[in-house]
Amino acid sequence: MRDLLAHADLARYAGQFVWLELSYDEPLNRDFMSKYGASATPTFFVINPQEAVVAMQTGAMSLVELKQFLERGASAVLVKGQTPGDAALTRGDVLMAEQPGEAAKAYLQALQLSAAEWSHRELAQASMVKALQASRQWQQCAETAATDAVTMKRDVLFVRTVVAGMWCLTQGGSADWMDIQLKILQPLAEETLSLPITVRDHRDSIYRTIMFIAVARKDNSTALKWGDRWLAELDQIRPRSNDERSAIDIARVENLQIIGDPARILPALRASEKAMPDNYIASLRLAEMEVAAKQYEEAIATCQRGLARRPGAFAKTWLLEIEAEALEKKGRTAEARQLLQEALKVADQIPSVASRDRVVAAIKKALGPSSPQPK
């Protein structure tokens, strides 16, 4: 998204918005993250002068979708006398970050209050499916996505709906409803890969969900086929910037974390770390894959390079955990435990409450029941 924003022509919105970018990993942003409930990156908000959210969306967007999002936010702020459907849609956006279950109800209400020709109908449908996913209502999410996506225009809202529905299918296990919805959603998912509007992040989600489902069904050959196809696409991209290079590397790592030989992508990740000498995330990704490839000494050295690049609390904690894992694999248990104790202290500085609690719980589990509270 940073690469898109760097190259997008958004001059028409000058004077309408005050642009603010906040790092998810900086302690000084904790108040904002806590107030607005940002728990994923990227998350986009339009906030009115009264500091209330009037539009919110998570995940990468195409330029067309970004402009639609900005128009929606501007409309919510500037247009007087919203329709009941519009008001319910805005209420869903306000609730989405912290109460996705209630947001789903608000989006459903927006659909019920509005006529069939309502201009925001497909937006409300896509938003409701995303809210059902976020509130872990897996079956309802997949069923709603399958029902709505079939009749949608083949645009960004169609893609978003299919992506969310496919993620919900990955949680379905062996349930009968999963088989029924998969027969509808997988052909739609494959269709999104043929659409030029499908941005790289959404392509990544489609490939990954297809791979996850195949692995869950013990069809590793199919999963590997899709993984190879995605990696081949990524290898053909020539990044225009470090942000785009990072996004491509993220996709490579997420692919290999499902199935495949992690050594396959180590040359590309090492080239990226060298090309971005100040980027600690490049070191983090490389170290993860070095551990997966059982190259433990290399992973320890990579983590130390990453820590020297002055990461924020979240990334620093992650690097320490990876290094501890590599040390543990080498049999250096005492050193690994010491690093986890350090990671526990650093984790207390993570800005997002939800992320902080999740990371602290994971480190305590790794340390065992006698682990102390961070100070």
C-alpha positions in Angstrom: 0.0 0.0 0.0 2.8 2.4 0.7 4.1 1.9 -2.9 0.6 2.6 -4.2 0.2 5.7 -2.1 3.6 7.0 -3.2 2.6 6.8 -6.9 -1.1 7.6 -6.7 -2.5 10.9 -8.0 -4.7 12.0 -5.1 -4.5 15.8 -5.8 -8.3 16.1 -6.1 -8.5 15.3 -2.4 -6.2 18.2 -1.3 -7.9 20.3 1.3 -10.4 17.6 2.2 -8.2 15.4 4.2 -5.3 15.8 6.7 -3.2 12.7 6.0 -1.7 10.8 8.9 0.4 7.7 8.8 1.1 5.9 12.1 3.5 3.1 12.7 1.9 0.0 14.3 5.1 -0.6 16.2 5.8 2.7 17.9 5.0 3.1 21.6 4.1 6.8 21.2 1.1 5.6 19.0 -0.3 3.4 21.7 -3.1 5.9 22.7 -4.4 6.0 19.1 -4.2 2.3 18.6 -6.1 1.7 21.9 -8.8 4.4 21.1 -9.5 3.2 17.6 -8.9 -0.5 18.0 -6.5 -1.0 15.1 -5.4 -4.6 15.4 -4.3 -5.3 11.8 -2.1 -3.7 9.2 -2.9 -1.9 7.1 -6.0 -0.4 8.6 -7.5 2.8 7.2 -9.7 5.3 9.0 -11.5 8.4 8.0 -12.0 10.4 11.2 -14.2 13.5 11.4 -13.3 16.7 13.2 -15.1 15.4 16.3 -12.6 12.5 16.3 -15.2 9.9 15.4 -14.6 7.2 12.8 -16.9 7.6 9.8 -15.2 5.0 7.5 -12.9 2.1 8.2 -11.3 -0.6 6.1 -8.6 -3.2 6.7 -6.3 -4.7 4.1 -4.7 -3.5 0.9 -6.7 -1.6 -1.7 -6.3 -0.9 -5.4 -6.3 2.8 -6.4 -9.9 2.6 -7.5 -10.9 1.1 -4.1 -8.9 3.7 -2.2 -10.6 6.5 -4.0 -14.0 4.9 -3.3 -13.1 4.7 0.3 -12.1 8.3 0.5 -15.3 9.4 -1.3 -17.3 7.4 1.2 -15.5 9.0 4.1 -15.9 12.5 2.7 -19.6 11.8 2.1 -20.2 10.7 5.7 -18.6 13.9 6.9 -19.9 16.4 4.5 -23.3 15.2 3.4 -26.2 16.2 5.6 -29.2 13.9 6.2 -27.9 10.4 5.6 -30.4 7.7 4.8 -31.0 5.1 7.4 -29.1 2.6 5.4 -26.1 5.0 5.0 -26.2 5.7 8.8 -26.2 1.9 9.6 -23.3 1.4 7.2 -21.3 4.1 9.0 -22.2 2.6 12.3 -20.8 -0.7 11.1 -17.5 0.9 10.2 -17.3 2.5 13.7 -17.9 -0.9 15.4 -15.7 -2.9 13.0 -12.4 -2.6 14.8 -13.4 -3.6 18.3 -16.9 -5.2 18.0 -17.0 -7.0 14.6 -20.0 -9.1 15.6 -22.0 -5.9 16.2 -20.6 -4.4 13.0 -22.0 -7.4 11.1 -25.5 -6.7 12.6 -25.2 -3.0 11.6 -24.2 -3.9 8.0 -27.1 -6.4 7.8 -29.4 -3.7 9.0 -28.1 -1.3 6.4 -29.0 -3.9 3.7 -32.5 -4.4 5.2 -33.2 -0.7 5.4 -32.2 0.1 1.8 -33.7 -0.5 -1.6 -32.3 -3.1 -4.0 -30.8 -0.3 -6.1 -29.0 1.3 -3.1 -25.6 2.5 -4.4 -23.8 1.0 -1.4 -25.4 -2.4 -1.4 -22.4 -4.3 -2.5 -20.2 -2.4 -0.2 -22.4 -3.3 2.7 -22.4 -7.0 1.6 -18.6 -7.1 1.4 -18.3 -5.3 4.7 -20.7 -7.7 6.4 -18.7 -10.8 5.1 -15.5 -9.2 6.5 -17.2 -8.5 9.8 -18.4 -12.1 10.0 -14.9 -13.3 9.4 -13.5 -10.9 12.0 -16.1 -12.2 14.6 -15.2 -15.8 13.8 -18.6 -16.7 12.5 -17.0 -19.0 9.9 -20.1 -20.8 8.5 -22.2 -17.7 8.2 -19.3 -15.9 6.6 -18.7 -18.5 4.0 -22.3 -19.0 3.2 -23.0 -15.3 2.9 -19.9 -14.8 0.7 -20.9 -17.6 -1.6 -24.5 -16.3 -1.9 -23.5 -12.6 -2.4 -20.4 -12.9 -4.6 -22.1 -14.9 -7.4 -24.3 -11.9 -8.3 -21.8 -9.1 -7.7 -20.1 -7.0 -10.3 -16.6 -8.3 -10.9 -14.9 -5.4 -9.2 -12.9 -4.9 -6.0 -15.9 -5.6 -3.7 -16.4 -8.9 -5.4 -12.7 -9.7 -4.7 -12.9 -8.6 -1.1 -16.0 -10.8 -0.5 -14.4 -13.9 -2.1 -11.2 -13.4 -0.1 -13.0 -13.1 3.2 -15.2 -16.1 2.4 -12.2 -18.2 1.4 -10.4 -17.4 4.7 -13.5 -18.5 6.6 -13.4 -21.8 4.7 -9.9 -22.4 6.0 -11.4 -22.5 9.5 -14.1 -25.0 8.6 -12.2 -28.2 9.1 -14.1 -31.2 7.9 -17.6 -29.7 8.4 -20.2 -30.6 5.8 -21.0 -27.0 5.1 -17.4 -26.4 4.1 -17.7 -28.9 1.2 -20.9 -27.2 -0.1 -19.5 -23.7 0.0 -16.1 -24.7 -1.4 -17.7 -25.9 -4.6 -19.1 -22.3 -5.0 -16.2 -20.2 -3.6 -13.2 -21.9 -5.1 -14.2 -21.3 -8.8 -14.9 -17.7 -7.8 -11.5 -17.5 -6.1 -9.8 -18.8 -9.2 -11.8 -16.2 -11.2 -10.4 -13.4 -9.1 -6.9 -14.4 -10.2 -7.9 -13.6 -13.8 -9.0 -10.1 -13.0 -6.6 -7.2 -13.5 -8.1 -5.4 -10.6 -7.0 -8.0 -8.0 -4.2 -6.5 -6.1 -1.2 -8.5 -5.0 -2.3 -8.8 -1.4 -5.6 -10.2 -2.5 -3.8 -12.6 -4.9 -1.7 -13.7 -2.0 -4.8 -14.4 0.1 -6.4 -16.4 -2.7 -3.3 -18.6 -3.3 -2.8 -19.1 0.4 -6.4 -20.1 1.2 -6.4 -22.6 -1.7 -3.2 -24.0 -0.4 -4.4 -24.2 3.2 -7.5 -26.0 2.1 -5.6 -28.5 0.0 -3.1 -29.2 2.8 -6.0 -29.7 5.2 -7.4 -32.3 2.8 -4.0 -34.0 2.6 -3.7 -33.0 -1.1 -0.1 -31.7 -0.8 0.6 -32.0 -4.6 -2.2 -29.5 -5.3 -1.0 -27.2 -2.6 2.5 -27.3 -4.0 1.2 -26.6 -7.5 -0.6 -23.5 -6.4 2.4 -22.4 -4.4 4.8 -22.8 -7.3 2.4 -20.8 -9.5 2.4 -17.9 -7.0 6.1 -17.9 -6.4 6.7 -17.9 -10.2 4.4 -14.8 -10.5 6.3 -13.1 -7.7 9.7 -13.9 -9.3 8.6 -12.0 -12.4 7.9 -8.8 -10.6 10.6 -6.1 -10.6 10.0 -4.0 -7.5 9.8 -0.3 -8.0 10.7 0.5 -4.4 11.8 -1.0 -1.1 8.1 -1.0 0.0 7.2 -3.1 -3.0 10.2 -5.4 -2.4 9.1 -5.9 1.2 5.5 -6.8 0.1 6.8 -9.4 -2.4 9.0 -10.9 0.3 6.1 -11.1 2.7 4.1 -13.0 0.0 7.1 -15.4 -0.5 7.4 -16.2 3.2 3.6 -16.6 3.7 3.6 -19.1 0.8 6.4 -21.2 2.2 5.0 -21.2 5.7 2.2 -23.4 4.3 4.1 -25.9 2.4 7.3 -26.2 0.3 11.1 -25.9 0.7 12.0 -22.7 2.5 15.5 -22.8 1.0 13.7 -22.0 -2.3 13.3 -18.3 -1.3 16.4 -17.7 0.8 18.5 -16.2 -2.1 15.7 -13.6 -2.8 15.4 -12.8 0.9 19.1 -12.4 1.3 19.2 -10.1 -1.7 16.5 -8.0 -0.1 18.2 -7.7 3.2 21.4 -6.5 1.5 19.4 -4.1 -0.7 17.6 -2.6 2.4 20.4 -2.2 5.0 18.2 -0.2 7.4 15.2 -2.5 7.2 14.9 -4.8 10.3 11.8 -6.5 8.8 13.9 -7.8 6.0 16.2 -9.5 8.6 13.2 -10.8 10.4 11.7 -12.5 7.4 15.1 -14.0 6.4 15.7 -15.3 9.9 12.3 -17.0 10.0 13.0 -18.9 6.8 16.5 -19.8 7.9 15.1 -21.4 11.0 12.6 -23.2 8.8 15.4 -24.4 6.5 17.4 -25.6 9.7 20.1 -23.0 9.0 20.3 -22.1 12.7 23.7 -20.4 12.9 22.7 -18.2 9.9 19.4 -17.4 11.6 21.1 -16.3 14.8 23.4 -14.0 12.9 20.5 -12.6 10.9 18.5 -11.8 14.1 21.4 -10.0 15.5 21.7 -7.9 12.4 18.0 -7.1 12.6 18.2 -6.1 16.3 21.1 -3.7 15.3 18.7 -2.0 12.9 16.7 -0.5 15.9 13.3 -2.2 15.5 10.2 -1.1 17.4 8.8 -3.2 20.3 6.8 -5.6 18.2 9.5 -6.4 15.7 12.2 -6.5 18.4 10.1 -9.0 20.4 9.7 -11.1 17.2 13.4 -11.1 16.4 14.2 -12.2 20.0 11.7 -15.0 19.7 13.2 -16.2 16.4 16.7 -16.1 17.8 15.6 -18.0 20.9 14.1 -20.7 18.7 17.3 -21.0 16.7 19.3 -21.3 20.0 16.9 -23.9 21.3 17.3 -25.9 18.2 21.1 -25.7 18.6 20.7 -27.1 22.2 21.6 -23.7 23.8 18.6 -23.8 26.1 19.8 -21.4 28.8 20.6 -18.7 26.2 17.3 -19.2 24.5 15.4 -18.8 27.8 17.3 -15.7 28.6 16.3 -14.2 25.3 12.7 -15.1 25.9 12.8 -13.3 29.3 14.1 -10.2 27.5 11.4 -10.5 24.8 8.8 -10.6 27.6 9.9 -7.3 28.9 10.1 -5.7 25.4 6.6 -7.0 24.6 5.1 -4.8 27.3 5.9 -1.8 25.0 3.9 -3.0 22.0 1.3 -0.2 21.3 -1.7 -2.4 20.3 -3.3 -3.9 23.4 -4.6 -6.9 21.5 -1.2 -7.6 19.9 0.6 -7.0 23.2 -1.6 -9.5 25.1 -1.3 -12.1 22.4 2.5 -11.8 22.2 2.9 -11.8 26.0 0.7 -14.9 26.3 2.7 -16.7 23.6 6.1 -16.0 25.3 4.8 -17.0 28.7 3.6 -20.3 27.2 7.1 -20.8 25.7 8.7 -20.0 29.1 6.4 -22.2 31.1 4.1 -21.6 34.1 6.8 -20.0 36.2 7.6 -17.1 33.9 7.5 -13.7 35.6 5.4 -10.7 34.7 7.2 -8.1 32.6 8.5 -5.1 34.5 
